[in-house]
Amino acid sequence: MDTAVLTLRVPVEVKQQLDKLADATHRSKSWLAGEAIQRYLELEAWQIGEIQQALQEAEAGDFASDDEIAALKERHAG
């Protein structure tokens, strides 16, 4: 896998936490930071995809009926 250098500034506390985690897991700080960024990007991409799908459904007029909402309320609110 190709890699690239990324330089960033973080609060001192974040750096200290990263140092501790790297020591505890025997992983490099670079690996841990890369893993964290990858997970964040995946989560954000998922959220954006869900929002885009919901917008398409809304634009198509695909809304829950009053009965469907009442059933959900009954199931989750008791």
Helices and strands as residue ranges (DSSP letters): H 12-25, H 29-59, H 66-77
